[in-house]
Amino acid sequence: MVKSLKFKFLLAFLAVALGSVLFTGLLINRTVGTSFYDYMQKRLQTRNQELVDALTDYYKEYGRWEWSYCSSVARTALYRGAGLRIRDEKGGTVFWFEPRKPPGMRFRMNGNGEEYKEYTYPVTVDGEKVGEVGIGYYEPELLSPVDAAFEKRISWIMIAATVSAVILAVVGSIAFSSRLTGPISQIIDATGQMSKGDLKRRVPSTDREDELGELARSVNKLGEWVENLESMRRQMTADVAHELRTPLTTLQGHLEAIMDGVWDPTPERIAICHGEVVRLASLVKDIERLSSCENEAVRLNVTEFDVGDVIKEVYCYFESSFAEKNVYLNMNTGDSLVLKGDRDKIKQVVINLLSNALKYTPEGGEVKVEAYRAETGTVIQVQDTGKGISPEDLPFIFERFYRGDKSRSRSGGWGSGIGLAIVKAIVELHGGSVKVDSQPGKGSVFRVILPQTAAEARDSR
């Protein structure tokens, strides 16, 4: 539990939330306390000044300190919890009344540890000092019961607010961490099941529009891709077995018949056996060529050549085959399409694409091969009017041994299923890309895009 991401998120959120709440609470409490202290000090000075002003006005009018009036002022001061001392111009005490500590009042020790502190105010008449008034308290921050109750109420409000904020922080942290780690747990569970072989398992939470939703969708796409790859791997195993079984069975049957004396080793029967051996050798050669092209460590034989010349050579090679099937082959190449790359491998790309187009295009159809310069590089395009490729097969046609014809019948014009995989490997080896557009019943368009300098850069690594 301690190591779980949810618990770690919860601890982190709680630490940040509680730290923020406590810091804010302490700051507010400190601010409120300081403001309340300043307010009490200002109110104290205002009240003291009121007493001093009353005594000053009396002296201005009568020119002396009358005991009865001083007593009435002292009673007002006593009501406020203060003592009153009046001195004449020579500093002699003419009146003094020390307050008692009434019950219900709370005192705080001042900074000097004094029990009683007196504030002195001069009394001036016509600019001449005639005496001074001393107003004293047992403690400079004397709080009345009302003041103490107010301060206590503020403290309780702050405590309640802090506790409420802490509770909200805990609840919010738990909810947020659960919402954050919930999809992660689903992703972990789904990927764990995939690793155990359940390739149909998917992450259910894909409707989120944040990074976790994107991660869930990416995991599902990866699962679909792995499932397709696994299906293709099984299909490839069956394809390889089928490709090997047919010629081997033929060879075995013919050789056993010859060995048992059923057939004579005539040149015709030997030619049949030789043809099956050639088929096996061709399949192995295709696999070796694909493996070589997919090996990034292979070095290209980089030369400068004209792509148009390569297409013309391949055109001449296929011209009779297209004529025999009654498929029109059209060629269109631009001028000076000079490219730096492996000429033989680019030629193999064109051969494979035209061979593929011939197999797909029925009698009376048309295949067009052309090359031209584009912003992205040199483009070799092969377009046919064949039966096209179904949308479900389109993403996988460049995978080795992949063929849409699940019966793997050669009679329908299907080969070993390696040709397009070789095309992709050679093009990527040159730093280019190959794309296909196809609609069932309307034919296909293959575009090979080769950059001008990618082959040199790749070869120099």
N, C-alpha and C positions, 0 to 999 in steps of 0.2 A: 504493500500500500504506500509505503514511504517513497518508493521509487516510481510510482505511477505519475504520469504527466498531469493528470487531473489534480492529484494531491499537491504537486509542485506549483501548479497554477493557482490553486486555492490558497496556499501559503503565501505566494507572491502577492496576490490580490489583497489578501487580508493584511499583510504587512504594510502595503502601500496605503490601503484604505484606513487602517487603524492609525498608522503614523500620521496621515493627513488630518484625521479627525482629532486625534489627541493634540497635535500641534496647533490646529485651528482653535480647539477648545481652550488650550492654555493661553494662546494669543488673545482670544476674545476675553477670557477671564482676567488676564493681566490688564488689558485695555480698559475693560469695564471698571476694574478695581482702581486703576490710576485715575480714570475720569471721575469716579465717585469720590475719591480722596480730594481731587482738585475742587470738585463741587462743594464738598464739606468745608474745605479751607476758605473758599471764596465766600460761602455763606457765613462762616464764622467771622471773617473780617468785616463783612457787611453789617452784621449784627453789632459787632464791637463799635464800628464807626457810628452807628445809630445812637449808642449810649454816649459816646464822646461828643457827638453833635448836640445832644440834649443838654449835657452838662455845660458845654461851651456857650450855648444860647442863654442858659440860666445865668452864667457868670457875666455875660455881656449886659444883661438887663439889670442885675442887682449888684454886681461888682464884688460879690463875696460867695463863700461856700456855705450854704444853709444846710444844717444837719438833716432837717426833715425832708428836704428835696433829695439830698444825697441818699437818704434811706429808701425813698421811693424808687430811685434809679437802681439802687442795690437790690431791691426786691425783684425788679425786672431782670436784672442780671442773674439773680439766684434762680429764677424760673427757667433761665436758659442754662443753668448749671455752672455759672461763673461767679467768681469773687470780684469785689470792687475795692480799689485803693485810689485815694485822691491825695496828691501832694501839692504844696504851694510852690511859689516861684523859687523858694530857697531849698526845696527838696524835703521839707518837713511833711509828715503824714498828718493830714487833717481829717481823713476818714478812711476806715478800713473795715472790710467785711469779708471774712473767709468762708467759702461755701462748704457745705458738708457733701459727703458722697451719698446722694439719694439712692435708695434701693431701686433696682431695675435698670440702672445705668451701667454700661460696660466701658471699661477703661483699657487703654493700650499704653504700655510703657513707651516714653519717647526715646529718641536716640541717645540721650545722655543719661538715661536711667532715672530721670527726675520724676517725682510724683506730682509736683505742682509747677506750672509754668505760667508766667505772667507776661502779657503783651502790653507794652507801654506806648501811649499816644500823647503827644504834646497838646496843651490847650493854649491857643493864642488869641489875643484880642487886639485888633488894630495893629497887627504885625508884631505884637510884643507877647512873649511867653509869660503867662500868668500862673502856670502850673502844668501838671500832667496827670493823666488818668491811667491806671494800671488795671487791666482786666485779665484775671488769671483762671486757669483750669488745672485740675489735677493731672490732666494729660492733654496734649495739644490736639488730639484727634478724638475728642469726646463725642460719643454717639448717644443720641437719645434713644428711648425704646422704639420710636417710630423709625429712626434712621437704622437702628440695628435690625429691625424687622424687615426693612426694605433691602438691606444688604444681604440678609439671610435668604430672602425670597429670590434675589438675583442669583445667588450661589446655587440654590436648588434648581432654578431654571436652567442654569448652565450644566449642572450635573445631568438633569433629565435629557437635555438636548444632546449631550455627549453620548449617553447611554443609548438613546434612540438612533443616533448616527452610527454607533458601533453595531447595533443590531441590523440596521439597514445595510451596512457594509458587509456583514457576515452573510446575510441572505443574498445580497447582490453578487458577492464573490462566488458563492456556491452556485447560483443560477448561471452566472456568466461562464464559470469554469466548466460546468456541465454542458452548456451549449457549445463551448469551444472544443471540448475534448470528445463530445459525443460522436461527431462525424469522424474524428481521428480514430476512435475505437472501432467504428464501422469499417473504416478503411483497413485498419490492422486485421480485423476479423476476415474481411473479404480477401485480402492478399494472403493471409495465412491459409485460408481454404484453397486458394488458387495454387499455392506452393505444394499443397497435398494432393493436387490432381483435379480438384473441382474447378475446371476452367470456365464453367458456366456461371460461377458465383460473381455477383456484381454489387457495387456499393449503392444502397438505396437513396442516400441523401445527395441528390444531384441538382436540386432546385435552388440552392443557395447561389447568390450572385457575388460572393466574395472568393478569397483565395482557396478556402476549404472546398467550396463547391467546384471550383476549377480543378482542384486536386482530385476530387472524387470522379469528375468526368474524365480526367486524364487516366486515372486508374482503370475505369471501365473501358476506355478505348484501348488501353494496354492489354486488358483481359481479352477483349475481342480479337486483338491482333495475335496474342499468344494462342488463343483457341484456334484461330485460322491457321497459324503456323503449325500447330500440332496436327490439325486435320490435313494440312499439306504434307507434313512429314509422313504421316501414315499413308497418304495417297502416293507420295513419292516412293515409299517402300514397295507398295503394290505395283507402281509403274515400272520401277527398276526390275522387279521380279518378272513382270509381264514381258518387258523388253528382252530380258535374258532368256526367259522360258521358251518363247516362240522359236528363235533360231536354234537354241540348244535341243529342243524337242525334235525339230526337223533333222538336225545333224544326227542325233541319237537314233532316230528311226531309220534314216538312210544307211548309217554305218552298221547298225545291227542287221539290217536286211542284207547288206553286202557280205558281212561276216558270216551270216548263217547260210549263205549261198542262195538266198531267195532272189536277189538281184545281182546282176553282173555289174562290175564297176565300169559302166560305160562313161564316155566323156560327158554325156548329158547329166547323169546323176552326180558325177564329180563336180560339174559346174554348179549344180544346185547346192551341194555342200559348200563349195567355195563361196557362193553368194551369201549363204548364211554366216560364214566366217567373216566375210567383208562387212556384213551388217553389225556383227558383234564388235569388230575392230572400229567401225565408224562410231558406234555408241561410246566405246571406251575413249576414242579420240575426242569426241564432243565433251565428255566429262572432264578429260584432262585439260582441254582448251578452256572450259568454264572455270576450272579450279585455278588455272594459270592467270586468267583475266581477273579473277576475284582476289588474287594475291596482290596486295598493295606494294609488296617489296619488288615486284617484277619491274624491270626497266624497259621503257619504251624505246624503240629504235626511231628516234625523232629525226625526221627529214622534212624538207619543204617540198610540197607537192600541190598540184591543182586537183581539187575535189571533183571538178567536172571531168577530168581525164579518168579518174577512178570510176565514176558512174558510167562513162562510155564503155570502159572495159567490161564491167559487169553486165551492161546492156547487151553487148555482143555475146557474152557467155550465155545469157538467158533467152536470147531472141528466138532460138529454135524451139526451146521448151514452151514458150508462150504461144508460138505459132502452132505447135502440135496440139495444144489444148484449146486452140481457137480463142485465146485471150489477148486483147490488144494491149501492147506495151508502149506507152508514150514517155518520151524523155525530154526534159527541158532543163538545161544548165546555163547559168550565167557565165560571163567572161571574167577571167582572172580571179577565180575563187581559191587563192593560194592559202594554204593552211600548214601549220607546223605540227606534226604529229607522226604517229606510226602508220605509214601508208597501208601496210598489209592488214593491220587490225581494222582500220577504217573501211578497207575493202571488204573484210569479213562482215562488218556491220551491214553494208549495202547488200551483200549476198544473202544474208539471213533475212533481211526485211523483204527483199524481192521473192525469196523462196517462200516465206510465210504468206505473202500476198497471193502468189500463184496457187498455193494450196487452198486458200480461202475463197478465191474468186471462181465462180462457175463459168462454164463455157459461154462465150459471147460477151463476157464482162470486159472491164478495162482496168489497167493498173498504170498509174502515173508516177514517175520518179523525177524529182527535180531538186535543184540546189540553188540557194540564193543567200545573199548577205543581209543580215538583220542587225539591229542595235545590240542584241545580246551575243552575236557571233555568227558563225556560218551554220546554216540550217540545211539538213538533208531531209527531204520529205517524201514519203511513199504513201500514196493514196490508192485504195482499191474499191471496187464496187461489189465486194463479197457479201457474205451473210451477216457480217458484223459480229460484235462481241456483246454478250448480255451484261447488264450493269453489275450483277453479282460476281461475274468473272473478271470484270475490268480491273479491279485493284490488284489482282494476283497473276496477271498474265506474264509478268517478268520474273516470276518465281520459277526455279528449276523444276522440271518435270510436270509443271502445272499445265493442264489442258482442260478446256471446258467440256470436251467429249469424254464423259465418264466411262464410256465403253472402251476408250483407248484404241479405237479401231483405226488402222492405217488406211483402210479403204476409203474412209471419208476424207482423206487428205491430211491426216494428223501425223506429225513426226514424233520424235522422242520427247519433245517438250523442253528442249534445252536451248534452242536457237535464240529466242527472245531474251533468255537469261544471259546468254553470251553477249548479246547486243548491249544490254544494260551494263554489264561488267566492263566492257571495252569503253563505252562512252564515259562512265564514271571514272575509269582509269585515266582518261584524257581531261578530267575536270569538267565534263559536260553533263547534259541531262537528256533524257528521252521521255516524250509524252505521247499519249494516244487519245484520240477522240473517236468514238465509235457509237453507232446506233444499229440495233438489230435490223437486218434487212436492207440497210443503206450503205454498208461498208465501213471501212476504218481509215484513219489518217494517223500515221506515225511520224513524229517530228524528232529528229536528233539535232540538238543544239550544241555546237562545239566552239568554245572560246578560242581566240587567236593564240594566246600565250600560255594557256593552262597546261598544255602538254609539256612544254619546256620546264615550267615551274615544278610540275609533279615529278619529272624525270630527274631533276637536279637534287631532289631530296635524298 
